[in-house]
């Protein structure tokens, strides 16, 4: 009987794994479609002969809405989303709250204090009825009003582009969920599969480290030449 | 404390008994007087009816005299009027009986009322028995016969008035007791600072923060060095005051926040965010919001006391006047002193009491009334005092002055705690 030798079998299994190009292509397409990279998805579909999957039909709409959020046209984005997905904000209060919050932030950025106050105090904004667990987000947003230059205040991170990006991502996920509910399909996850895969790889590497195994090639996401690192990882030694 | 509550409950018990008796008497008297009033009303009615009858008969007689009829009729009328002018025997008896019954009842009420005098006077006796009216054993009256001491007392009282902003009263007292100009000046100089603080304190309670904010701005750096909350608390309260004025002043509130909150941004990040969110509730009113506790008077009272404490601490002055401290400490000490009065008298030690600076027993004052540590000499096992102060030896140990002299041989002193020999005259007095 052959003796179990984990320190040598793992690298061997890694090198023996047959990674098919078609699978990789589907991963990439899934990522592009889910995240709304319409042009890239179209070109990839042509070049790699890969089918886009069920979310391709909504990619244009989702892209327009996300772009509107990213440039701060929040009301336009909300109106557009409501027309395409009438029940979107009824089923997802948290995203609705964040979109309203972003509208308020844009008014503050534009130095429109009176307008911002009026909006914040309106019933339509819904801030006085916010779930208590999110009230501190309302407070921090209103805290911006206490400073002439709110971007330098303790709550300044709300004014950064990265926050718009974050809310745009939440909107995208909410729209995908809404679409999913309508089509009754359970096949496509909300998050790109590639993201799940990367998280799984990182988890597995951490577990191997804890068990004391070091004799294998790690995927280094911090590597400067990400493309080269990725290619090397998937092609073995 | 137990004997005090026992005394109070004892007097209260007697008082309750007397009060219930008085209430009972009041009820009975009310009923009796009601009956008497009813009988008197009936009597008046009967007499009134009788009087009416007599009047009618007299009128009838006059009419008859005008009648031109014969003498026979006139003669017949002359006989009748005499009889009806008098009450019947039955009526007289009825009146006499009613008066007798009224008299009897009034007499009874008077007797019952007199009986209560004894019970009422018992209250006085119970109070005398349970509470001491004679404080002479706890006082040193001779102290105030000294001119200097009397002047000091008047000075303390004058300072107390100055602290309350009652300068006129203080001046009157100074004039009437003929205080010297130097002492009078000291009264006003030493209490000027507190009088200012006191004035601001009163205004805060009246919801006027103008002077408090000015003061806090003046001492901003010192307050910050001490990590005092008061400056931010004042700005917070002013901000919420502006917000509470409603939608019309929200622009002013925003300007106030931008002008005053910036320097507190890091330390009070969460508090400022919470305050700014209050605008959301303005359309429906702060009184219907999580911020309604800012509208009550308690918030202002609390703020005024925080200000008083921090301001006095920063300026290094006492929060309470010397007079109020002494009076409060005395009230705390009095029950304990009264409790040992009997012991003192029975052992003929009153003379000893008046002769020394120490109290015969230890009295537990509240922490707020403890200003100095107490040092007891480890050699003589007694507290140090003005006459026998603590002395620090060159080796660092501390003993009382009397012990120092007892342990010295000429100029040489050997410390009782360590082997160091030293010159006794090099010991220095210390203050705690």
Interface residues (C-beta under 8 A of the other chain):
Chain A: X113 X114 X117 X120 X121 X122 X127 X128 X135 X136 X138 X139 X140 X142 X143 X144 X145 X146 X147 X148 X153 X154 X155
Chain B: X250 X251 X254 X257 X258 X261 X262 X265 X266 X269 X270 X272 X273 X274 X275 X276 X277 X279 X280 X281 X282 X283 X284 X289
